[in-house]
Amino acid sequence: MEYTREQLLEAKRQIDSTLHKLRETVKTFEAKEDTLRYKSQITLAKRRVEAFTIANELIDRELDRL
């Protein structure tokens, strides 16, 4: 599927925003006293950060090709 430059830039903007929020979420959970209680939420947030980082890199590659 083909995407316009504008669509890719907007997707990247949205991903950057989500990444920022997820990183802050991880910091918040890791700062809690009983981090074991939040282990699954921390793991999920970190996995999402990784997935969105990959998506961002793929969007960058696509933008470079345009």
C-alpha positions as CSV (number, residue, x, y, z in Angstrom):
1,M,0.0,0.0,0.0
2,E,1.2,3.5,-0.8
3,Y,1.1,6.3,1.7
4,T,1.6,10.0,1.1
5,R,4.4,11.9,2.8
6,E,1.8,13.7,4.9
7,Q,0.2,10.5,6.1
8,L,3.6,9.1,7.1
9,L,4.6,12.4,8.9
10,E,1.3,12.3,10.8
11,A,1.7,8.7,11.7
12,K,5.3,9.5,13.0
13,R,4.0,12.4,15.0
14,Q,1.4,10.2,16.6
15,I,3.9,7.5,17.4
16,D,6.3,10.0,18.9
17,S,3.6,11.2,21.2
18,T,2.6,7.7,22.2
19,L,6.3,6.8,22.8
20,H,6.7,9.8,25.1
21,K,3.7,8.8,27.1
22,L,4.8,5.1,27.3
23,R,8.3,6.1,28.5
24,E,6.8,8.3,31.2
25,T,4.5,5.4,32.2
26,V,7.5,3.1,32.6
27,K,9.3,5.7,34.7
28,T,6.2,6.1,36.9
29,F,5.7,2.4,37.5
30,E,9.4,1.8,38.1
31,A,9.4,4.6,40.7
32,K,6.7,2.9,42.8
33,E,7.6,1.2,46.0
34,D,6.3,-2.3,45.1
35,T,7.5,-2.6,41.5
36,L,6.7,-6.4,41.5
37,R,3.1,-5.4,41.7
38,Y,3.4,-3.6,38.4
39,K,5.7,-6.0,36.7
40,S,3.2,-7.0,34.0
41,Q,2.3,-3.3,33.2
42,I,6.0,-2.4,33.0
43,T,6.7,-5.3,30.7
44,L,3.8,-4.4,28.5
45,A,4.8,-0.8,28.3
46,K,8.4,-1.7,27.5
47,R,7.3,-4.0,24.7
48,R,5.1,-1.3,23.3
49,V,8.0,1.1,23.3
50,E,10.0,-1.4,21.4
51,A,7.2,-2.0,18.8
52,F,6.6,1.7,18.3
53,T,10.3,2.4,18.0
54,I,10.5,-0.2,15.2
55,A,7.4,1.3,13.5
56,N,9.0,4.8,13.7
57,E,12.2,3.5,12.1
58,L,10.2,1.9,9.3
59,I,8.4,5.1,8.7
60,D,11.7,6.9,8.6
61,R,13.0,4.5,5.9
62,E,9.8,5.0,3.9
63,L,10.2,8.8,4.1
64,D,13.8,8.5,2.9
65,R,12.6,6.7,-0.1
66,L,10.1,9.4,-1.1
